[in-house]
Amino acid sequence: MKVLFLGPACADMIDCMKDFGDDVVQTEDKITGASPVLDDTEFLVSYRYQHILRPDLLDRFPRRVINLHISCLPWNRGRHPNVWSFIEDSPKGVTIHYIDPRVDTGDILAQEEVRFNDTETLRTSYDTLSARIEELFKQSWSDIRSGRMEARPQPPGGSVHKLKDLKTIEHLFVKGWDTPVAGLIGKRSIVATSE
């Protein structure tokens, strides 16, 4: 099967797909439904991809476009999910889901909750979540690619954040990405009153 991997190259994940005999092409470029790179493509995998996939592209690949997201959806859809999971003290984890026309709202294929201790930083928690989503993908790829993995709708509720939302909380990052998460947990109420 020809798979288009959208996002920065991730050797372990690409090797996993190749182990199943998949022909993998990787790009970080913005694509549309008319992009030549889609010729003969049968499945799309998005991980840390910085562009929105439009309906004309999604319509070409029903139930064959997935995203790997480092949050426990429906919590923290959109940008910087790891950061917001601490700021809002919401569930933390990783999710593989189908992509639909809205941001991070597609049906869930695989999900795992991840717990952290107070010694974590934004950087170490991001690294942990990245490692967990990559491992979950490798465990799930066989069933996802064959259509054997059942998807379930996301539960109601959750949250969503845009890139610009980070500006409202950057002052809390006292050590940049090495800021301990213990000092961020539940700070959403402080941010909300200052907005």
Secondary structure, 3 states (H helix, E strand, C coil): CEEEEECCCCHHHHHHHHHCCCEEEEECCCCCCCCHHHCCCCEEEEECCCCCCCHHHHCCCCCCEEEEECCCCCCCEECCHHHHHHHCCCCCEEEEEECCCCCCCCCEEEEEECCCCCCCEHHHHHHHHHHHHHHHHHHHHHHHHHCCCCCECCCCCCCEECHHHHHHCHHHCCCHHHCEHHHCCCCHHHHHHHC
